[in-house]
Amino acid sequence: MAEKERRRFRLKAREGHAGEHVKAGGIRKRLRDRPRLRPRVFGYLTEEKESLRQGFASLFISSAGELLAGIALAGISGTLEELVGLAVLIPAAIGMRGAIFGAMGSRLSTSIQTGLFSFSLRRGVLAENVQAAVVLSLISGVFLAFLARYLSEILGIETELSVFDYVVISTLGGLIAGVLLLGITIFVARVSVVRGWDMDNIAAPMITAAGDILTLPALVLATYLIGIPIFSSGLAVALAAAAVVVVFLGTRLGTENLRRILIESLPILALTGAVTILVGVAFEDRRDHFLTFAALLILLPPFLQEGGALGGILSSRLSSKIHLGLLAPRGLPSLSAFRDFALIYTFAAGVYLFIGGASHFLALALGQNSPGLFLMLAISALAGLIATTTAVLAAYYGSIISYRFGLDPDTYGIPIITSAVDLLGFMSLIISLIIFGLAG
């Protein structure tokens, strides 16, 4: 009996050693294979060389354009002081252009990848998106005007502009910028098709940057039409009536796809407008902090835009993958989604340091004040990290939630990101200013 037990023990021991050898062999095999099994994220970034090249190129070009918008914003500081309450409208009007035309670019990108795109302005995807952009630009301008005027009154924000003034500035300025943006969006789509570029990587930063650059001068141009007796109020009434009419015609007589775009876009753009108006209220309330250092005023447009652009790139990529069946809309992001997250953080690291340093040097070149190069880099980097994280979460969950509810993530993704990143991005900038002692 004892001998049998000893034999059984020796047999188990040999099996155990064999198991250890198997385990050791597996470990050695994994060690040998490690060069081939590089960290998946870095491997993915290596595979995405073309996306990195296109994305960085479009982001840095858009950042340069946004810095021009920042210079323009610093240049109209006198207008902001003269027309008290105008600052409430600026972030919302700028953000709305990015939301409308960024979503249009995302839809066009998906149609290109799925083979549904054509250059016809009479019928098809492009024609429907052009019509939707015109209708949404008109109605959003009127909506933002009423929201800016009465929300300012409710929150006790001082304003010298009447509701008619807001309607003229918001709607007419939005239409002027919108017509130009429409041409740019169609041009980007055409170039993407001809050159074989991935529009997901370039549409959001290029279109939102163009929107920021064009909207601010358009709003200032529209201010010259306010304060004219009878004419200004009559123009405001006509614009409001036209907005109601085109929405009715679009939702009643438009094609099925046009009606769907309008019906899905109107609620989310209303939410976007409400959130970005709050950004304007916060900007008006803390305007003195930015007027003290012109470098911060120059930084503001590119900072807010880059968060939306980064989220827009991610949203477009995720939306296209969901449509193509390459990404499952799950509550917890998959490895494929984390790879795209890594791509966005890689973009963010370079872009936020660039705009922080550039804002400092531009302010000095213009003979304006700056808190210093180190502080500008630190402020932009810290606030950018917070804003990018917000953009990533908004892009992912905005895309999958809209898809699960049977809605088009192309239509919902970028407006959700624009509103979330504009508000939380501005808050992150204020937090960063407080941390570094430039705001109380």
C-alpha positions as a Markdown table, in Angstrom:
| # | Residue | x | y | z |
|---|---|---|---|---|
| 1 | Met | 0.0 | 0.0 | 0.0 |
| 2 | Ala | 2.8 | 2.3 | 0.9 |
| 3 | Glu | 4.6 | 1.4 | -2.3 |
| 4 | Lys | 1.5 | 2.2 | -4.3 |
| 5 | Glu | 1.3 | 5.5 | -2.7 |
| 6 | Arg | 5.0 | 6.2 | -3.3 |
| 7 | Arg | 4.5 | 5.3 | -7.0 |
| 8 | Arg | 1.5 | 7.5 | -7.3 |
| 9 | Phe | 3.4 | 10.4 | -5.6 |
| 10 | Arg | 6.3 | 9.9 | -8.0 |
| 11 | Leu | 3.9 | 9.9 | -11.0 |
| 12 | Lys | 2.3 | 13.1 | -9.8 |
| 13 | Ala | 5.7 | 14.7 | -9.3 |
| 14 | Arg | 6.8 | 13.8 | -12.8 |
| 15 | Glu | 3.5 | 15.2 | -14.2 |
| 16 | Gly | 4.1 | 18.3 | -12.2 |
| 17 | His | 7.6 | 18.8 | -13.5 |
| 18 | Ala | 6.3 | 18.1 | -17.0 |
| 19 | Gly | 3.7 | 20.8 | -16.5 |
| 20 | Glu | 6.4 | 23.2 | -15.3 |
| 21 | His | 8.4 | 22.4 | -18.4 |
| 22 | Val | 5.3 | 23.1 | -20.5 |
| 23 | Lys | 4.8 | 26.4 | -18.7 |
| 24 | Ala | 8.4 | 27.3 | -19.0 |
| 25 | Gly | 8.3 | 26.5 | -22.7 |
| 26 | Gly | 5.3 | 28.7 | -23.1 |
| 27 | Ile | 7.0 | 31.6 | -21.3 |
| 28 | Arg | 10.2 | 31.1 | -23.5 |
| 29 | Lys | 8.0 | 31.1 | -26.6 |
| 30 | Arg | 6.3 | 34.3 | -25.6 |
| 31 | Leu | 9.7 | 35.9 | -24.9 |
| 32 | Arg | 10.9 | 34.8 | -28.3 |
| 33 | Asp | 7.8 | 36.2 | -29.9 |
| 34 | Arg | 7.8 | 39.5 | -28.0 |
| 35 | Pro | 9.5 | 41.4 | -30.9 |
| 36 | Arg | 6.7 | 40.3 | -33.1 |
| 37 | Leu | 4.0 | 41.0 | -30.5 |
| 38 | Arg | 4.9 | 44.6 | -29.8 |
| 39 | Pro | 2.5 | 46.6 | -27.7 |
| 40 | Arg | -0.7 | 46.7 | -29.7 |
| 41 | Val | -1.2 | 50.4 | -29.3 |
| 42 | Phe | 2.2 | 51.3 | -30.6 |
| 43 | Gly | 1.8 | 48.8 | -33.4 |
| 44 | Tyr | -1.5 | 50.4 | -34.3 |
| 45 | Leu | 0.1 | 53.8 | -34.4 |
| 46 | Thr | 2.8 | 52.4 | -36.7 |
| 47 | Glu | 0.1 | 51.0 | -39.0 |
| 48 | Glu | -1.7 | 54.4 | -38.9 |
| 49 | Lys | 1.2 | 56.4 | -40.4 |
| 50 | Glu | -1.0 | 57.8 | -43.1 |
| 51 | Ser | -3.7 | 58.8 | -40.6 |
| 52 | Leu | -1.1 | 60.4 | -38.4 |
| 53 | Arg | 0.3 | 62.3 | -41.3 |
| 54 | Gln | -3.1 | 63.5 | -42.6 |
| 55 | Gly | -4.4 | 64.2 | -39.1 |
| 56 | Phe | -1.4 | 66.2 | -37.9 |
| 57 | Ala | -1.3 | 68.2 | -41.2 |
| 58 | Ser | -5.0 | 69.1 | -41.0 |
| 59 | Leu | -4.8 | 69.9 | -37.2 |
| 60 | Phe | -1.7 | 72.1 | -37.5 |
| 61 | Ile | -3.2 | 73.9 | -40.5 |
| 62 | Ser | -6.4 | 74.4 | -38.7 |
| 63 | Ser | -4.5 | 75.5 | -35.6 |
| 64 | Ala | -2.7 | 78.2 | -37.6 |
| 65 | Gly | -6.1 | 79.4 | -38.9 |
| 66 | Glu | -7.6 | 79.4 | -35.4 |
| 67 | Leu | -4.7 | 81.5 | -34.2 |
| 68 | Leu | -5.7 | 84.0 | -36.8 |
| 69 | Ala | -9.2 | 83.8 | -35.3 |
| 70 | Gly | -7.7 | 84.4 | -31.9 |
| 71 | Ile | -5.9 | 87.5 | -33.2 |
| 72 | Ala | -9.1 | 88.7 | -34.7 |
| 73 | Leu | -10.9 | 88.1 | -31.3 |
| 74 | Ala | -8.1 | 90.1 | -29.6 |
| 75 | Gly | -8.5 | 92.8 | -32.2 |
| 76 | Ile | -12.3 | 93.3 | -31.6 |
| 77 | Ser | -11.8 | 93.7 | -27.8 |
| 78 | Gly | -13.0 | 97.3 | -28.3 |
| 79 | Thr | -16.2 | 96.1 | -30.0 |
| 80 | Leu | -16.8 | 93.6 | -27.2 |
| 81 | Glu | -16.6 | 96.5 | -24.7 |
| 82 | Glu | -18.8 | 98.7 | -26.8 |
| 83 | Leu | -21.5 | 96.1 | -27.6 |
| 84 | Val | -22.0 | 94.7 | -24.1 |
| 85 | Gly | -23.5 | 91.2 | -24.4 |
| 86 | Leu | -22.0 | 90.4 | -27.8 |
| 87 | Ala | -19.5 | 88.0 | -26.1 |
| 88 | Val | -22.4 | 85.8 | -25.0 |
| 89 | Leu | -23.2 | 85.0 | -28.6 |
| 90 | Ile | -19.7 | 84.5 | -30.0 |
| 91 | Pro | -18.8 | 81.0 | -28.7 |
| 92 | Ala | -22.3 | 79.7 | -29.6 |
| 93 | Ala | -22.3 | 81.1 | -33.1 |
| 94 | Ile | -18.8 | 79.8 | -33.7 |
| 95 | Gly | -19.6 | 76.4 | -32.2 |
| 96 | Met | -22.8 | 76.1 | -34.2 |
| 97 | Arg | -21.0 | 76.4 | -37.5 |
| 98 | Gly | -18.7 | 73.6 | -36.5 |
| 99 | Ala | -21.6 | 71.4 | -35.3 |
| 100 | Ile | -23.6 | 71.9 | -38.6 |
| 101 | Phe | -20.8 | 71.6 | -41.1 |
| 102 | Gly | -18.7 | 69.2 | -39.1 |
| 103 | Ala | -21.6 | 66.8 | -39.0 |
| 104 | Met | -22.2 | 67.4 | -42.7 |
| 105 | Gly | -18.5 | 66.5 | -43.4 |
| 106 | Ser | -18.9 | 63.3 | -41.3 |
| 107 | Arg | -22.0 | 62.2 | -43.3 |
| 108 | Leu | -20.3 | 62.9 | -46.6 |
| 109 | Ser | -17.2 | 60.9 | -45.4 |
| 110 | Thr | -19.4 | 57.9 | -44.6 |
| 111 | Ser | -21.2 | 58.2 | -47.9 |
| 112 | Ile | -17.8 | 58.2 | -49.7 |
| 113 | Gln | -16.6 | 55.1 | -47.9 |
| 114 | Thr | -19.9 | 53.3 | -48.5 |
| 115 | Gly | -20.0 | 54.2 | -52.2 |
| 116 | Leu | -23.1 | 56.4 | -52.0 |
| 117 | Phe | -21.4 | 59.7 | -52.7 |
| 118 | Ser | -21.9 | 61.7 | -56.0 |
| 119 | Phe | -21.1 | 65.3 | -56.9 |
| 120 | Ser | -24.7 | 66.1 | -58.0 |
| 121 | Leu | -26.3 | 69.2 | -56.4 |
| 122 | Arg | -29.7 | 68.3 | -57.7 |
| 123 | Arg | -30.3 | 64.9 | -56.0 |
| 124 | Gly | -28.5 | 62.5 | -53.8 |
| 125 | Val | -26.4 | 62.7 | -50.6 |
| 126 | Leu | -24.6 | 65.9 | -51.4 |
| 127 | Ala | -27.7 | 67.8 | -52.5 |
| 128 | Glu | -29.6 | 66.7 | -49.4 |
| 129 | Asn | -26.8 | 67.7 | -47.1 |
| 130 | Val | -26.5 | 71.1 | -48.8 |
| 131 | Gln | -30.2 | 71.8 | -48.3 |
| 132 | Ala | -30.0 | 70.6 | -44.7 |
| 133 | Ala | -27.1 | 72.9 | -43.9 |
| 134 | Val | -28.9 | 76.0 | -45.3 |
| 135 | Val | -32.1 | 75.2 | -43.3 |
| 136 | Leu | -30.1 | 74.4 | -40.1 |
| 137 | Ser | -28.0 | 77.6 | -40.4 |
| 138 | Leu | -31.1 | 79.8 | -40.7 |
| 139 | Ile | -33.1 | 78.3 | -37.9 |
| 140 | Ser | -30.1 | 77.9 | -35.5 |
| 141 | Gly | -29.2 | 81.6 | -36.0 |
| 142 | Val | -32.7 | 82.7 | -34.8 |
| 143 | Phe | -32.7 | 80.2 | -32.0 |
| 144 | Leu | -29.3 | 81.3 | -30.7 |
| 145 | Ala | -30.5 | 84.9 | -30.8 |
| 146 | Phe | -33.5 | 84.4 | -28.6 |
| 147 | Leu | -31.5 | 82.1 | -26.3 |
| 148 | Ala | -28.6 | 84.6 | -25.9 |
| 149 | Arg | -31.0 | 87.5 | -25.1 |
| 150 | Tyr | -33.3 | 85.9 | -22.6 |
| 151 | Leu | -30.8 | 83.6 | -21.0 |
| 152 | Ser | -28.6 | 86.6 | -20.3 |
| 153 | Glu | -31.6 | 88.3 | -18.7 |
| 154 | Ile | -32.4 | 85.3 | -16.6 |
| 155 | Leu | -28.8 | 84.9 | -15.4 |
| 156 | Gly | -28.4 | 88.6 | -14.8 |
| 157 | Ile | -25.8 | 89.2 | -17.5 |
| 158 | Glu | -25.7 | 92.8 | -18.6 |
| 159 | Thr | -26.5 | 93.3 | -22.3 |
| 160 | Glu | -27.2 | 96.4 | -24.3 |
| 161 | Leu | -28.5 | 94.5 | -27.4 |
| 162 | Ser | -32.2 | 93.9 | -28.1 |
| 163 | Val | -33.6 | 90.6 | -29.2 |
| 164 | Phe | -33.9 | 92.1 | -32.8 |
| 165 | Asp | -30.2 | 93.0 | -32.7 |
| 166 | Tyr | -29.3 | 89.5 | -31.6 |
| 167 | Val | -31.4 | 88.0 | -34.4 |
| 168 | Val | -29.7 | 90.1 | -37.1 |
| 169 | Ile | -26.2 | 89.5 | -35.8 |
| 170 | Ser | -26.7 | 85.8 | -35.2 |
| 171 | Thr | -28.7 | 84.8 | -38.2 |
| 172 | Leu | -27.2 | 87.1 | -40.9 |
| 173 | Gly | -23.6 | 86.5 | -39.6 |
| 174 | Gly | -24.3 | 82.7 | -39.5 |
| 175 | Leu | -25.6 | 82.7 | -43.1 |
| 176 | Ile | -22.7 | 84.7 | -44.4 |
| 177 | Ala | -20.2 | 82.3 | -42.8 |
| 178 | Gly | -22.4 | 79.3 | -43.7 |
| 179 | Val | -22.4 | 80.0 | -47.5 |
| 180 | Leu | -18.6 | 80.2 | -47.5 |
| 181 | Leu | -18.3 | 77.0 | -45.3 |
| 182 | Leu | -20.6 | 75.2 | -47.6 |
| 183 | Gly | -18.2 | 75.7 | -50.5 |
| 184 | Ile | -15.2 | 74.7 | -48.3 |
| 185 | Thr | -17.0 | 71.5 | -47.2 |
| 186 | Ile | -17.8 | 70.5 | -50.8 |
| 187 | Phe | -14.3 | 71.2 | -51.8 |
| 188 | Val | -12.8 | 69.1 | -49.1 |
| 189 | Ala | -15.1 | 66.2 | -50.1 |
| 190 | Arg | -14.1 | 66.5 | -53.7 |
| 191 | Val | -10.4 | 66.6 | -53.0 |
| 192 | Ser | -10.7 | 63.6 | -50.6 |
| 193 | Val | -12.4 | 61.6 | -53.4 |
| 194 | Val | -9.9 | 62.6 | -56.1 |
| 195 | Arg | -6.8 | 62.1 | -54.0 |
| 196 | Gly | -8.0 | 59.1 | -52.1 |
| 197 | Trp | -7.7 | 60.8 | -48.7 |
| 198 | Asp | -9.7 | 59.6 | -45.6 |
| 199 | Met | -12.1 | 62.5 | -45.0 |
| 200 | Asp | -12.6 | 61.3 | -41.4 |
| 201 | Asn | -9.1 | 62.5 | -40.7 |
| 202 | Ile | -9.3 | 66.0 | -42.2 |
| 203 | Ala | -13.0 | 67.1 | -42.3 |
| 204 | Ala | -13.5 | 68.0 | -38.7 |
| 205 | Pro | -10.4 | 70.1 | -38.1 |
| 206 | Met | -10.4 | 71.8 | -41.4 |
| 207 | Ile | -14.1 | 72.6 | -41.5 |
| 208 | Thr | -14.4 | 73.7 | -37.8 |
| 209 | Ala | -11.3 | 75.9 | -38.2 |
| 210 | Ala | -12.7 | 77.5 | -41.3 |
| 211 | Gly | -16.0 | 78.0 | -39.4 |
| 212 | Asp | -14.2 | 79.8 | -36.5 |
| 213 | Ile | -12.2 | 82.0 | -38.9 |
| 214 | Leu | -15.2 | 83.0 | -41.0 |
| 215 | Thr | -17.8 | 83.3 | -38.3 |
| 216 | Leu | -16.2 | 86.0 | -36.2 |
| 217 | Pro | -15.7 | 88.5 | -39.0 |
| 218 | Ala | -19.2 | 87.7 | -40.3 |
| 219 | Leu | -20.7 | 88.5 | -36.9 |
| 220 | Val | -18.8 | 91.8 | -36.7 |
| 221 | Leu | -20.0 | 92.6 | -40.3 |
| 222 | Ala | -23.6 | 91.9 | -39.3 |
| 223 | Thr | -23.3 | 94.4 | -36.3 |
| 224 | Tyr | -23.3 | 97.2 | -38.8 |
| 225 | Leu | -26.9 | 96.5 | -39.6 |
| 226 | Ile | -28.2 | 96.9 | -36.1 |
| 227 | Gly | -29.5 | 100.1 | -34.5 |
| 228 | Ile | -31.1 | 101.3 | -37.8 |
| 229 | Pro | -34.7 | 102.4 | -37.0 |
| 230 | Ile | -37.4 | 100.2 | -38.5 |
| 231 | Phe | -34.9 | 98.5 | -40.9 |
| 232 | Ser | -33.2 | 96.4 | -38.2 |
| 233 | Ser | -36.4 | 95.2 | -36.6 |
| 234 | Gly | -38.0 | 94.5 | -40.0 |
| 235 | Leu | -34.9 | 92.5 | -41.1 |
| 236 | Ala | -35.0 | 90.5 | -37.8 |
| 237 | Val | -38.7 | 89.7 | -38.3 |
| 238 | Ala | -38.1 | 88.6 | -41.9 |
| 239 | Leu | -35.2 | 86.3 | -40.9 |
| 240 | Ala | -37.3 | 84.7 | -38.2 |
| 241 | Ala | -40.2 | 84.2 | -40.5 |
| 242 | Ala | -37.9 | 82.7 | -43.2 |
| 243 | Ala | -36.5 | 80.3 | -40.7 |
| 244 | Val | -39.9 | 78.9 | -39.7 |
| 245 | Val | -40.9 | 78.6 | -43.4 |
| 246 | Val | -37.8 | 76.7 | -44.5 |
| 247 | Val | -38.0 | 74.3 | -41.6 |
| 248 | Phe | -41.7 | 73.6 | -42.4 |
| 249 | Leu | -40.9 | 73.0 | -46.1 |
| 250 | Gly | -37.9 | 70.9 | -45.4 |
| 251 | Thr | -39.6 | 68.6 | -42.9 |
| 252 | Arg | -42.8 | 68.3 | -45.0 |
| 253 | Leu | -41.7 | 68.4 | -48.6 |
| 254 | Gly | -38.1 | 67.3 | -48.5 |
| 255 | Thr | -36.8 | 63.9 | -49.4 |
| 256 | Glu | -36.8 | 61.1 | -46.8 |
| 257 | Asn | -33.1 | 61.5 | -46.1 |
| 258 | Leu | -33.4 | 65.3 | -45.8 |
| 259 | Arg | -36.3 | 65.0 | -43.4 |
| 260 | Arg | -34.3 | 62.5 | -41.3 |
| 261 | Ile | -31.3 | 64.8 | -41.2 |
| 262 | Leu | -33.4 | 67.8 | -40.1 |
| 263 | Ile | -35.5 | 65.9 | -37.6 |
| 264 | Glu | -32.5 | 64.3 | -36.0 |
| 265 | Ser | -30.4 | 67.5 | -36.1 |
| 266 | Leu | -32.8 | 70.0 | -34.7 |
| 267 | Pro | -33.0 | 68.6 | -31.1 |
| 268 | Ile | -29.2 | 68.0 | -30.8 |
| 269 | Leu | -28.4 | 71.4 | -32.2 |
| 270 | Ala | -30.8 | 73.0 | -29.8 |
| 271 | Leu | -28.9 | 71.3 | -27.0 |
| 272 | Thr | -25.6 | 72.3 | -28.5 |
| 273 | Gly | -26.8 | 75.9 | -28.7 |
| 274 | Ala | -28.0 | 75.9 | -25.1 |
| 275 | Val | -24.7 | 74.5 | -23.8 |
| 276 | Thr | -22.5 | 76.8 | -25.9 |
| 277 | Ile | -24.5 | 79.9 | -24.9 |
| 278 | Leu | -23.5 | 79.0 | -21.3 |
| 279 | Val | -19.9 | 79.1 | -22.5 |
| 280 | Gly | -20.6 | 82.6 | -23.8 |
| 281 | Val | -22.1 | 83.6 | -20.5 |
| 282 | Ala | -19.0 | 82.3 | -18.7 |
| 283 | Phe | -16.8 | 84.1 | -21.2 |
| 284 | Glu | -18.7 | 87.4 | -20.7 |
| 285 | Asp | -18.5 | 86.9 | -16.9 |
| 286 | Arg | -14.7 | 86.3 | -17.0 |
| 287 | Arg | -13.9 | 88.6 | -19.9 |
| 288 | Asp | -11.5 | 90.7 | -17.8 |
| 289 | His | -9.2 | 87.7 | -17.2 |
| 290 | Phe | -8.7 | 87.3 | -20.9 |
| 291 | Leu | -8.5 | 91.0 | -21.7 |
| 292 | Thr | -5.6 | 91.3 | -19.2 |
| 293 | Phe | -3.4 | 89.0 | -21.2 |
| 294 | Ala | -4.0 | 89.1 | -24.9 |
| 295 | Ala | -2.1 | 85.8 | -25.3 |
| 296 | Leu | -5.0 | 84.1 | -23.5 |
| 297 | Leu | -7.5 | 85.7 | -25.8 |
| 298 | Ile | -5.5 | 84.5 | -28.8 |
| 299 | Leu | -5.4 | 81.0 | -27.3 |
| 300 | Leu | -9.1 | 80.8 | -26.7 |
| 301 | Pro | -10.4 | 80.0 | -30.3 |
| 302 | Pro | -7.8 | 77.4 | -31.2 |
| 303 | Phe | -8.1 | 75.8 | -27.7 |
| 304 | Leu | -11.9 | 75.3 | -28.0 |
| 305 | Gln | -11.6 | 74.3 | -31.7 |
| 306 | Glu | -8.9 | 71.7 | -31.2 |
| 307 | Gly | -10.9 | 69.9 | -28.6 |
| 308 | Gly | -13.9 | 69.7 | -30.9 |
| 309 | Ala | -11.6 | 68.8 | -33.9 |
| 310 | Leu | -10.0 | 66.0 | -32.0 |
| 311 | Gly | -13.3 | 64.7 | -30.9 |
| 312 | Gly | -14.7 | 65.2 | -34.4 |
| 313 | Ile | -11.9 | 63.0 | -35.9 |
| 314 | Leu | -12.6 | 60.3 | -33.4 |
| 315 | Ser | -16.3 | 60.5 | -33.8 |
| 316 | Ser | -16.0 | 60.3 | -37.6 |
| 317 | Arg | -13.7 | 57.3 | -37.4 |
| 318 | Leu | -16.0 | 55.5 | -34.9 |
| 319 | Ser | -19.1 | 56.3 | -36.9 |
| 320 | Ser | -17.6 | 54.9 | -40.1 |
| 321 | Lys | -16.5 | 51.8 | -38.3 |
| 322 | Ile | -19.9 | 51.3 | -36.8 |
| 323 | His | -21.6 | 51.7 | -40.2 |
| 324 | Leu | -19.1 | 49.2 | -41.8 |
| 325 | Gly | -19.6 | 46.7 | -39.0 |
| 326 | Leu | -15.9 | 47.0 | -37.8 |
| 327 | Leu | -16.8 | 48.2 | -34.3 |
| 328 | Ala | -19.5 | 46.8 | -32.0 |
| 329 | Pro | -21.4 | 49.6 | -30.1 |
| 330 | Arg | -20.6 | 48.3 | -26.6 |
| 331 | Gly | -20.7 | 50.0 | -23.3 |
| 332 | Leu | -17.1 | 49.3 | -22.5 |
| 333 | Pro | -14.8 | 50.3 | -25.4 |
| 334 | Ser | -13.1 | 47.5 | -27.3 |
| 335 | Leu | -9.4 | 47.2 | -28.1 |
| 336 | Ser | -10.1 | 48.7 | -31.5 |
| 337 | Ala | -11.7 | 51.8 | -29.9 |
| 338 | Phe | -8.7 | 52.2 | -27.5 |
| 339 | Arg | -6.4 | 52.2 | -30.5 |
| 340 | Asp | -8.3 | 55.1 | -31.9 |
| 341 | Phe | -8.2 | 56.8 | -28.4 |
| 342 | Ala | -4.4 | 56.5 | -28.5 |
| 343 | Leu | -4.3 | 58.1 | -31.9 |
| 344 | Ile | -6.3 | 61.1 | -30.6 |
| 345 | Tyr | -4.1 | 61.6 | -27.5 |
| 346 | Thr | -1.0 | 61.5 | -29.8 |
| 347 | Phe | -2.5 | 64.3 | -31.9 |
| 348 | Ala | -3.4 | 66.3 | -28.7 |
| 349 | Ala | 0.1 | 66.1 | -27.3 |
| 350 | Gly | 1.6 | 68.0 | -30.3 |
| 351 | Val | -1.3 | 70.4 | -31.0 |
| 352 | Tyr | -1.9 | 71.8 | -27.5 |
| 353 | Leu | 1.8 | 72.5 | -26.9 |
| 354 | Phe | 1.9 | 74.2 | -30.4 |
| 355 | Ile | -1.0 | 76.5 | -29.8 |
| 356 | Gly | 0.2 | 77.4 | -26.3 |
| 357 | Gly | 3.6 | 78.5 | -27.5 |
| 358 | Ala | 2.3 | 80.1 | -30.6 |
| 359 | Ser | -0.2 | 82.2 | -28.7 |
| 360 | His | 2.7 | 83.5 | -26.5 |
| 361 | Phe | 4.9 | 84.5 | -29.4 |
| 362 | Leu | 2.0 | 86.1 | -31.4 |
| 363 | Ala | 1.1 | 88.2 | -28.4 |
| 364 | Leu | 4.6 | 89.5 | -28.1 |
| 365 | Ala | 4.8 | 90.1 | -31.8 |
| 366 | Leu | 1.7 | 92.3 | -31.6 |
| 367 | Gly | 3.1 | 94.2 | -28.6 |
| 368 | Gln | 0.5 | 92.6 | -26.3 |
| 369 | Asn | 0.8 | 91.0 | -22.8 |
| 370 | Ser | 1.5 | 87.3 | -22.1 |
| 371 | Pro | 2.0 | 85.5 | -18.8 |
| 372 | Gly | 5.1 | 83.9 | -20.2 |
| 373 | Leu | 6.1 | 81.0 | -22.4 |
| 374 | Phe | 6.3 | 78.4 | -19.7 |
| 375 | Leu | 2.9 | 79.3 | -18.2 |
| 376 | Met | 1.3 | 79.3 | -21.6 |
| 377 | Leu | 2.6 | 75.9 | -22.4 |
| 378 | Ala | 1.6 | 74.5 | -19.0 |
| 379 | Ile | -1.9 | 76.1 | -19.1 |
| 380 | Ser | -2.5 | 74.7 | -22.6 |
| 381 | Ala | -1.1 | 71.3 | -21.9 |
| 382 | Leu | -3.1 | 70.7 | -18.6 |
| 383 | Ala | -6.4 | 72.1 | -20.0 |
| 384 | Gly | -5.8 | 70.2 | -23.2 |
| 385 | Leu | -5.4 | 66.9 | -21.4 |
| 386 | Ile | -8.8 | 67.5 | -19.6 |
| 387 | Ala | -10.5 | 68.7 | -22.8 |
| 388 | Thr | -9.2 | 65.7 | -24.8 |
| 389 | Thr | -10.4 | 63.2 | -22.3 |
| 390 | Thr | -13.8 | 64.9 | -22.4 |
| 391 | Ala | -13.8 | 64.8 | -26.2 |
| 392 | Val | -12.8 | 61.1 | -26.3 |
| 393 | Leu | -15.7 | 60.1 | -23.9 |
| 394 | Ala | -18.2 | 62.3 | -25.7 |
| 395 | Ala | -17.2 | 60.9 | -29.1 |
| 396 | Tyr | -17.4 | 57.3 | -28.1 |
| 397 | Tyr | -20.5 | 57.3 | -26.0 |
| 398 | Gly | -22.2 | 59.8 | -28.3 |
| 399 | Ser | -21.6 | 57.6 | -31.3 |
| 400 | Ile | -22.7 | 54.3 | -29.7 |
| 401 | Ile | -25.8 | 55.7 | -27.9 |
| 402 | Ser | -27.1 | 57.4 | -31.0 |
| 403 | Tyr | -26.5 | 54.1 | -33.0 |
| 404 | Arg | -28.3 | 52.0 | -30.4 |
| 405 | Phe | -31.3 | 54.3 | -30.5 |
| 406 | Gly | -31.4 | 53.9 | -34.3 |
| 407 | Leu | -30.0 | 57.4 | -35.0 |
| 408 | Asp | -27.2 | 58.3 | -37.4 |
| 409 | Pro | -24.0 | 58.7 | -35.3 |
| 410 | Asp | -22.7 | 61.0 | -38.1 |
| 411 | Thr | -25.4 | 63.5 | -37.3 |
| 412 | Tyr | -25.2 | 63.3 | -33.5 |
| 413 | Gly | -21.5 | 62.7 | -32.9 |
| 414 | Ile | -20.0 | 66.0 | -33.7 |
| 415 | Pro | -22.7 | 68.3 | -32.3 |
| 416 | Ile | -22.5 | 66.3 | -29.0 |
| 417 | Ile | -18.8 | 66.7 | -29.0 |
| 418 | Thr | -18.9 | 70.4 | -29.9 |
| 419 | Ser | -21.3 | 71.2 | -27.0 |
| 420 | Ala | -19.5 | 69.0 | -24.5 |
| 421 | Val | -16.0 | 70.1 | -25.4 |
| 422 | Asp | -16.8 | 73.8 | -25.7 |
| 423 | Leu | -18.4 | 74.0 | -22.2 |
| 424 | Leu | -16.1 | 71.5 | -20.4 |
| 425 | Gly | -13.1 | 72.7 | -22.5 |
| 426 | Phe | -13.7 | 76.3 | -21.4 |
| 427 | Met | -14.1 | 75.1 | -17.8 |
| 428 | Ser | -10.8 | 73.1 | -18.1 |
| 429 | Leu | -9.1 | 76.3 | -19.3 |
| 430 | Ile | -10.4 | 78.2 | -16.3 |
| 431 | Ile | -9.3 | 75.4 | -14.0 |
| 432 | Ser | -5.9 | 75.6 | -15.5 |
| 433 | Leu | -5.8 | 79.3 | -15.1 |
| 434 | Ile | -6.8 | 79.0 | -11.4 |
| 435 | Ile | -4.1 | 76.3 | -10.8 |
| 436 | Phe | -1.4 | 78.5 | -12.2 |
| 437 | Gly | -2.7 | 81.6 | -10.4 |
| 438 | Leu | -4.0 | 83.6 | -13.3 |
| 439 | Ala | -7.7 | 83.5 | -12.2 |
| 440 | Gly | -9.5 | 83.5 | -8.9 |
